[in-house]
């Protein structure tokens, strides 16, 4: 027999398609479009000057990062509505893991506020030397790296579980779901190895950790937006 797909699931699929795609665009604007322009590797003074001179632009990046965090929460809710009929417990696990990632990203965004505070030139900061404040600001920026990969582990777990449920459900093409399981599990494994062996990026470039998973999620977003869900075969 064929298990009917509810209207709630169909609507959630459209929401999920947008929630996969739009937040990624926002975070790319923040990191590749703004941070890459303002943050100069190995030059604390220039980085500090760039952020101070372009404070409004830096604040735009903060807004983009917060939008991304909200998008992740919307995504986890939409995916839960879609995948809960397949396996409620696994759908809950995926939602929880993705929520941890969203919370981690909020903490990462707070680090950007800390950078602005350290470089603000406020009266109470004059007790510290300028170069020390710049170093502390750089430390806050560098802390985001560790926070990201800690959160990425949870996101990769969520994506692996969701891809497995997609594979079981036949709501999206089987090949796409299988790619999701492999690429997401790969990301989780690479992240774990990174925690134990910090030189691992010299063997596997950091871009290869999550790029295959990102390709899966972007492809899924387009499928959900333009094709929607397809009924799955079921057994009474």
Residue frames relative to the residue before (quaternion, step in Angstrom):
aa qw qx qy qz dx dy dz
X 1.0000 0.0000 0.0000 0.0000 0.00 0.00 0.00
X 0.3852 -0.6935 0.5490 0.2633 3.57 -1.31 0.12
X 0.3324 -0.7386 0.5550 0.1896 3.55 -0.85 0.98
X 0.4214 -0.7312 0.4806 0.2382 3.56 -0.67 1.12
X 0.3305 -0.7061 0.5919 0.2046 3.54 -1.16 0.69
X 0.4006 -0.7475 0.4823 0.2194 3.56 -0.74 1.05
X 0.6368 -0.5146 0.4071 0.4049 3.54 -1.29 0.33
X 0.6116 0.5571 -0.3468 0.4418 3.58 1.06 -0.73
X 0.6595 0.4999 -0.3072 0.4700 3.57 0.98 -0.82
X 0.6481 0.5185 -0.3249 0.4534 3.58 0.97 -0.82
X 0.6580 0.4903 -0.3047 0.4836 3.58 0.97 -0.85
X 0.6461 0.5192 -0.3165 0.4613 3.59 1.00 -0.84
X 0.6058 0.5591 -0.3549 0.4410 3.60 1.10 -0.66
X 0.6514 0.4943 -0.3199 0.4786 3.60 0.98 -0.78
X 0.6379 0.5188 -0.3208 0.4701 3.56 1.00 -0.84
X 0.6565 0.5115 -0.3108 0.4591 3.57 0.93 -0.92
X 0.6227 0.5497 -0.3430 0.4387 3.58 0.99 -0.79
X 0.6824 0.4565 -0.2774 0.4990 3.56 0.97 -0.85
X 0.6806 0.5036 -0.2887 0.4470 3.58 0.98 -0.86
X 0.5715 0.5384 -0.3795 0.4894 3.58 1.22 -0.33
X 0.7878 0.4266 -0.1711 0.4100 3.54 0.80 -1.15
X 0.7196 0.4856 -0.2824 0.4082 3.60 0.62 -1.11
X 0.6679 0.4866 -0.3348 0.4528 3.67 0.83 -0.79
X 0.6098 0.5459 -0.3546 0.4521 3.59 1.08 -0.66
X 0.6252 0.5254 -0.3332 0.4712 3.58 1.01 -0.78
X 0.6563 0.5222 -0.3079 0.4491 3.58 0.96 -0.91
X 0.7052 0.4586 -0.2814 0.4617 3.58 0.86 -0.92
X 0.6028 0.5348 -0.3587 0.4712 3.59 1.16 -0.49
X 0.6112 0.5325 -0.3437 0.4740 3.57 1.05 -0.73
X 0.6732 0.5132 -0.2938 0.4438 3.56 0.92 -0.97
X 0.8006 0.3528 -0.1690 0.4539 3.56 0.69 -1.08
X 0.7579 0.3572 -0.2089 0.5044 3.58 0.87 -0.90
X 0.7290 0.4388 -0.2463 0.4640 3.57 1.08 -0.65
X 0.7846 0.2998 -0.1494 0.5217 3.59 1.06 -0.76
X 0.7205 0.4407 -0.2733 0.4605 3.59 0.61 -1.07
X 0.6414 0.5258 -0.3340 0.4478 3.59 0.96 -0.80
X 0.6599 0.5012 -0.2986 0.4735 3.57 1.17 -0.57
X 0.7537 0.4194 -0.2106 0.4601 3.58 0.96 -0.87
X 0.7276 0.4205 -0.2371 0.4875 3.59 0.99 -0.81
X 0.1390 -0.8022 0.5798 0.0309 3.55 -0.59 1.22
X 0.4088 -0.7343 0.4870 0.2375 3.57 -0.52 1.16
X 0.8476 0.1656 -0.1398 0.4844 3.57 -0.91 0.98
X 0.7148 0.3751 -0.2527 0.5333 3.60 1.23 0.14
X 0.2243 -0.8191 0.5179 0.1032 3.56 0.06 1.34
X 0.6706 0.5239 -0.3052 0.4275 3.56 0.86 -1.00
X 0.6846 0.4796 -0.2925 0.4645 3.59 0.87 -0.92
X 0.6171 0.5397 -0.3365 0.4633 3.57 1.04 -0.78
X 0.6591 0.5070 -0.3016 0.4665 3.56 0.92 -0.94
X 0.6568 0.5055 -0.3162 0.4617 3.59 0.91 -0.86
X 0.6466 0.5315 -0.3216 0.4427 3.57 0.92 -0.87
X 0.6797 0.4918 -0.2918 0.4594 3.57 0.91 -0.92
X 0.6584 0.5044 -0.3093 0.4652 3.58 0.99 -0.84
X 0.6866 0.4845 -0.2839 0.4619 3.59 0.88 -0.94
X 0.7820 0.2618 -0.1239 0.5520 3.56 1.03 -0.85
X 0.0783 0.8461 -0.5226 0.0697 3.56 0.96 0.87
X 0.6467 0.5277 -0.3356 0.4367 3.61 0.91 -0.85
X 0.6459 0.5088 -0.3134 0.4750 3.55 1.00 -0.83
X 0.6322 0.5267 -0.3246 0.4664 3.56 1.02 -0.82
X 0.6540 0.5026 -0.3084 0.4738 3.59 1.03 -0.76
X 0.5727 0.5590 -0.3751 0.4678 3.59 1.13 -0.55
X 0.6438 0.5175 -0.3232 0.4617 3.57 1.00 -0.82
X 0.6175 0.5349 -0.3431 0.4635 3.59 1.07 -0.69
X 0.6428 0.5168 -0.3157 0.4692 3.58 0.98 -0.87
X 0.6388 0.5237 -0.3193 0.4644 3.58 1.01 -0.81
X 0.6618 0.5062 -0.3062 0.4605 3.58 0.97 -0.85
X 0.6508 0.4949 -0.3191 0.4792 3.60 1.01 -0.74
X 0.6080 0.5359 -0.3434 0.4746 3.58 1.07 -0.72
X 0.6286 0.5321 -0.3278 0.4628 3.57 1.02 -0.79
X 0.6459 0.5255 -0.3197 0.4521 3.60 0.94 -0.88
X 0.6506 0.4981 -0.3098 0.4824 3.57 0.97 -0.87
X 0.6371 0.5469 -0.3208 0.4382 3.57 1.00 -0.83
X 0.6330 0.5256 -0.3332 0.4604 3.58 1.02 -0.75
X 0.6435 0.5116 -0.3195 0.4712 3.59 1.02 -0.79
X 0.6379 0.5099 -0.3232 0.4782 3.60 0.98 -0.83
X 0.6427 0.5335 -0.3167 0.4495 3.58 0.98 -0.86
X 0.6766 0.4895 -0.3168 0.4497 3.59 0.81 -0.92
X 0.6411 0.5169 -0.3318 0.4600 3.61 1.03 -0.73
X 0.6683 0.4990 -0.3029 0.4611 3.58 0.93 -0.91
X 0.6643 0.4976 -0.3077 0.4652 3.60 0.93 -0.84
X 0.6155 0.5378 -0.3565 0.4525 3.59 1.05 -0.66
X 0.6415 0.5182 -0.3262 0.4620 3.59 0.95 -0.85
X 0.6844 0.4932 -0.2859 0.4546 3.59 0.96 -0.86
X 0.8123 0.3473 -0.1349 0.4487 3.55 0.75 -1.12
X 0.4670 0.6999 -0.4383 0.3160 3.61 1.21 -0.24
X 0.6535 0.5042 -0.3465 0.4457 3.67 0.94 -0.65
X 0.6103 0.5553 -0.3560 0.4387 3.60 1.17 -0.45
X 0.7424 -0.2199 0.1696 0.6097 3.57 0.90 -0.98
X 0.3449 -0.7892 0.4704 0.1923 3.56 -0.21 1.28
X 0.6718 0.5171 -0.3122 0.4286 3.60 0.85 -0.92
X 0.6832 0.4664 -0.2901 0.4812 3.57 0.92 -0.86
X 0.6202 0.5343 -0.3418 0.4615 3.58 1.06 -0.69
X 0.6346 0.5139 -0.3181 0.4817 3.59 1.08 -0.75
X 0.6325 0.5307 -0.3286 0.4586 3.59 0.98 -0.84
X 0.6674 0.4970 -0.3011 0.4658 3.57 0.90 -0.91
X 0.6509 0.5176 -0.3163 0.4565 3.59 0.95 -0.85
X 0.6567 0.5067 -0.3127 0.4629 3.58 0.95 -0.85
X 0.6635 0.5054 -0.3087 0.4573 3.59 0.89 -0.93
X 0.6715 0.4822 -0.3057 0.4723 3.58 0.97 -0.80
X 0.6073 0.5415 -0.3545 0.4606 3.60 1.12 -0.59
X 0.6107 0.5354 -0.3476 0.4686 3.60 1.04 -0.74
X 0.6383 0.5215 -0.3190 0.4679 3.57 1.00 -0.82
X 0.6509 0.5143 -0.3177 0.4592 3.59 0.92 -0.88
X 0.6514 0.5064 -0.3123 0.4709 3.58 0.98 -0.86
X 0.6279 0.5300 -0.3307 0.4642 3.57 1.03 -0.76
X 0.6596 0.5036 -0.3178 0.4586 3.59 0.97 -0.81
X 0.5961 0.5399 -0.3657 0.4685 3.60 1.08 -0.60
X 0.6397 0.5137 -0.3182 0.4750 3.59 0.99 -0.83
X 0.6282 0.5294 -0.3314 0.4641 3.58 1.02 -0.76
X 0.6529 0.5110 -0.3105 0.4649 3.56 1.03 -0.79
X 0.6111 0.5477 -0.3458 0.4549 3.58 1.07 -0.69
X 0.5783 0.5765 -0.3719 0.4415 3.58 1.14 -0.57
X 0.6312 0.5318 -0.3340 0.4553 3.60 1.09 -0.65
X 0.6139 0.5189 -0.3420 0.4867 3.58 1.08 -0.65
X 0.6253 0.5377 -0.3295 0.4596 3.57 1.08 -0.77
X 0.6160 0.5409 -0.3380 0.4624 3.58 1.04 -0.76
X 0.6619 0.5020 -0.3027 0.4672 3.58 0.90 -0.90
X 0.6451 0.5278 -0.3199 0.4505 3.56 0.99 -0.84
X 0.6794 0.4980 -0.2941 0.4516 3.58 0.91 -0.90
X 0.7485 0.3839 -0.2095 0.4984 3.58 1.07 -0.68
X 0.4377 0.7489 -0.4181 0.2697 3.57 1.28 0.06
X 0.3790 -0.7337 0.4832 0.2908 3.59 1.16 -0.47
X 0.2807 0.7885 -0.5023 0.2171 3.58 1.21 0.43
X 0.6683 -0.5375 0.3517 0.3752 3.55 -1.19 0.64
X 0.7007 0.4909 -0.2856 0.4318 3.57 0.86 -0.94
X 0.6409 0.5271 -0.3313 0.4490 3.60 1.23 -0.21
X 0.5071 0.6841 -0.4137 0.3222 3.60 1.23 -0.19
X 0.5296 0.6144 -0.4111 0.4161 3.57 1.26 -0.12
X 0.6993 0.4256 -0.2521 0.5160 3.58 1.28 -0.32
X 0.5214 -0.6203 0.4846 0.3293 3.56 -1.13 0.68
X 0.6242 -0.5692 0.3856 0.3712 3.56 -1.14 0.66
X 0.6814 0.4932 -0.3066 0.4456 3.58 0.86 -0.91
X 0.6198 0.5305 -0.3460 0.4632 3.59 1.13 -0.60
X 0.6393 0.5132 -0.3211 0.4741 3.59 1.00 -0.80
X 0.6442 0.5145 -0.3201 0.4667 3.56 1.01 -0.79
X 0.6427 0.5187 -0.3171 0.4663 3.56 1.03 -0.79
X 0.6481 0.5057 -0.3166 0.4732 3.59 1.01 -0.79
X 0.6260 0.5252 -0.3340 0.4699 3.58 1.04 -0.75
X 0.6492 0.5029 -0.3115 0.4781 3.56 0.99 -0.84
X 0.6163 0.5486 -0.3419 0.4498 3.58 1.05 -0.73
X 0.6446 0.5110 -0.3191 0.4707 3.57 1.01 -0.80
X 0.6465 0.5049 -0.3162 0.4765 3.57 1.01 -0.79
X 0.6713 0.4991 -0.2962 0.4610 3.58 0.99 -0.85
X 0.5984 0.5756 -0.3612 0.4244 3.60 1.08 -0.67
X 0.5762 0.6023 -0.3732 0.4074 3.57 1.14 -0.59
X 0.5833 0.5852 -0.3693 0.4252 3.57 1.12 -0.64
X 0.6946 0.4611 -0.2745 0.4792 3.58 0.82 -0.99
X 0.6513 0.5186 -0.3183 0.4533 3.57 0.97 -0.84
X 0.6288 0.5437 -0.3410 0.4391 3.56 1.01 -0.79
X 0.7291 0.4346 -0.2641 0.4581 3.59 0.75 -0.97
X 0.5714 0.5409 -0.3886 0.4795 3.59 1.18 -0.40
X 0.6856 0.4646 -0.2799 0.4855 3.58 0.95 -0.86
X 0.6101 0.5837 -0.3492 0.4064 3.57 1.05 -0.79
X 0.5802 0.5764 -0.3803 0.4320 3.58 1.06 -0.65
X 0.6833 0.4734 -0.2850 0.4773 3.58 0.91 -0.92
X 0.6386 0.5187 -0.3379 0.4572 3.60 0.99 -0.78
X 0.6581 0.5121 -0.3112 0.4559 3.57 0.96 -0.87
X 0.6163 0.5257 -0.3424 0.4761 3.59 1.06 -0.71
X 0.6528 0.5111 -0.3096 0.4655 3.57 0.92 -0.93
X 0.6759 0.4965 -0.2951 0.4579 3.56 0.91 -0.91
X 0.6228 0.5370 -0.3349 0.4601 3.59 1.05 -0.74
X 0.6708 0.4950 -0.2921 0.4687 3.56 0.90 -0.96
X 0.6651 0.4985 -0.3040 0.4655 3.58 0.92 -0.92
X 0.6465 0.5134 -0.3252 0.4612 3.59 0.95 -0.82
X 0.6213 0.5291 -0.3362 0.4702 3.58 1.07 -0.73
X 0.6671 0.4842 -0.2956 0.4829 3.58 0.99 -0.82
X 0.5954 0.5358 -0.3588 0.4792 3.59 1.09 -0.67
X 0.6503 0.5271 -0.3089 0.4515 3.57 0.99 -0.91
X 0.6767 0.4865 -0.2916 0.4694 3.59 0.96 -0.83
X 0.7134 0.5068 -0.2556 0.4110 3.54 0.95 -0.89
X 0.2339 -0.7729 0.5344 0.2498 3.59 1.10 -0.77
X 0.3313 0.7508 -0.5042 0.2691 3.61 1.15 0.55
X 0.7465 0.1734 -0.1210 0.6309 3.57 1.26 -0.50
X 0.6950 -0.4639 0.3042 0.4575 3.65 -1.14 0.29
X 0.5754 -0.6309 0.4124 0.3175 3.53 -1.01 0.89
X 0.6460 0.5252 -0.3256 0.4481 3.58 0.96 -0.84
X 0.6482 0.5124 -0.3173 0.4654 3.59 0.99 -0.82
X 0.6596 0.5006 -0.3066 0.4694 3.59 0.94 -0.87
X 0.6396 0.5207 -0.3246 0.4630 3.60 0.99 -0.82
X 0.6244 0.5184 -0.3314 0.4812 3.59 1.03 -0.79
X 0.6321 0.5410 -0.3278 0.4476 3.58 1.03 -0.74
X 0.6441 0.5121 -0.3229 0.4676 3.58 0.95 -0.85
X 0.6952 0.4844 -0.2806 0.4509 3.59 0.82 -1.01
X 0.7116 0.4681 -0.2701 0.4490 3.58 0.78 -1.05
X 0.6690 0.4944 -0.3042 0.4643 3.60 1.00 -0.76
X 0.6429 0.5018 -0.3185 0.4831 3.58 1.02 -0.79
X 0.6003 0.5572 -0.3366 0.4645 3.58 1.12 -0.74
X 0.6604 0.5109 -0.3003 0.4611 3.57 0.92 -0.93
X 0.6526 0.5101 -0.3118 0.4655 3.59 0.93 -0.90
X 0.6674 0.5039 -0.3021 0.4576 3.59 0.93 -0.91
X 0.6544 0.5126 -0.3150 0.4580 3.60 0.93 -0.88
X 0.6524 0.5210 -0.3166 0.4502 3.57 0.97 -0.84
X 0.6416 0.5155 -0.3219 0.4680 3.58 0.97 -0.80
X 0.6499 0.5112 -0.3156 0.4655 3.57 0.96 -0.87
X 0.6190 0.5609 -0.3374 0.4341 3.59 1.01 -0.80
X 0.6410 0.5360 -0.3315 0.4381 3.59 0.97 -0.80
X 0.7197 0.4288 -0.2376 0.4916 3.57 1.03 -0.79
X 0.7866 0.1722 -0.0666 0.5892 3.58 1.02 -0.85
X 0.2206 -0.8294 0.4981 0.1241 3.62 0.06 1.23
X 0.6405 0.5106 -0.3354 0.4654 3.60 1.22 -0.28
X 0.3490 0.7763 -0.4666 0.2406 3.60 1.28 0.05
X 0.6221 0.5578 -0.3641 0.4114 3.67 0.96 -0.66
X 0.5820 0.5569 -0.3896 0.4465 3.60 1.19 -0.27
X 0.6681 0.4486 -0.2852 0.5207 3.58 1.30 -0.33
X 0.7748 0.0835 -0.0159 0.6265 3.55 0.94 -1.01
X 0.4230 -0.7248 0.4841 0.2478 3.57 -0.53 1.17
X 0.5929 -0.6076 0.3988 0.3467 3.57 -1.02 0.84
X 0.6056 0.5760 -0.3573 0.4170 3.60 1.06 -0.67
X 0.6756 0.5008 -0.2936 0.4546 3.58 1.15 -0.58
X 0.4684 0.6637 -0.4545 0.3655 3.59 1.25 -0.03
X 0.8585 0.1478 -0.0164 0.4908 3.54 0.53 -1.23
X 0.4602 0.7007 -0.4483 0.3102 3.63 1.20 -0.13
X 0.6537 0.4918 -0.3443 0.4608 3.67 0.84 -0.79
X 0.6441 0.5066 -0.3188 0.4763 3.60 1.02 -0.77
X 0.6334 0.5284 -0.3308 0.4585 3.59 1.01 -0.78
X 0.6204 0.5335 -0.3397 0.4637 3.59 1.03 -0.77
X 0.6330 0.5282 -0.3199 0.4669 3.59 1.00 -0.85
X 0.7107 0.4673 -0.2761 0.4476 3.58 0.81 -0.96
X 0.6353 0.5051 -0.3368 0.4773 3.61 1.03 -0.68
X 0.6424 0.5127 -0.3202 0.4711 3.58 0.99 -0.83
X 0.6452 0.5165 -0.3120 0.4687 3.57 1.02 -0.82
X 0.6318 0.5386 -0.3423 0.4399 3.58 0.99 -0.79
X 0.6714 0.4809 -0.3027 0.4758 3.59 0.92 -0.84
X 0.6240 0.5332 -0.3455 0.4549 3.58 1.02 -0.74
X 0.6859 0.4855 -0.2875 0.4595 3.58 0.87 -0.94
X 0.6708 0.5050 -0.3017 0.4517 3.58 1.01 -0.77
X 0.8063 0.3155 -0.1421 0.4797 3.58 0.87 -0.93
X 0.7576 0.3264 -0.1922 0.5315 3.60 1.16 -0.52
X 0.2946 -0.7639 0.5197 0.2441 3.57 1.04 -0.72
X 0.6765 -0.4684 0.3708 0.4307 3.54 -1.26 -0.42
X 0.2278 -0.7394 0.6128 0.1607 3.53 -1.18 0.61
X 0.5578 -0.6197 0.4170 0.3620 3.63 -0.96 0.75
X 0.2896 -0.7482 0.5691 0.1803 3.55 -1.16 0.60
X 0.5230 -0.6132 0.4856 0.3386 3.50 -1.19 0.53
X 0.0437 -0.8176 0.5741 0.0054 3.58 -0.95 0.78
X 0.3167 -0.7258 0.5815 0.1863 3.50 -1.30 0.32
X 0.4330 -0.6986 0.5041 0.2652 3.54 -0.85 0.94
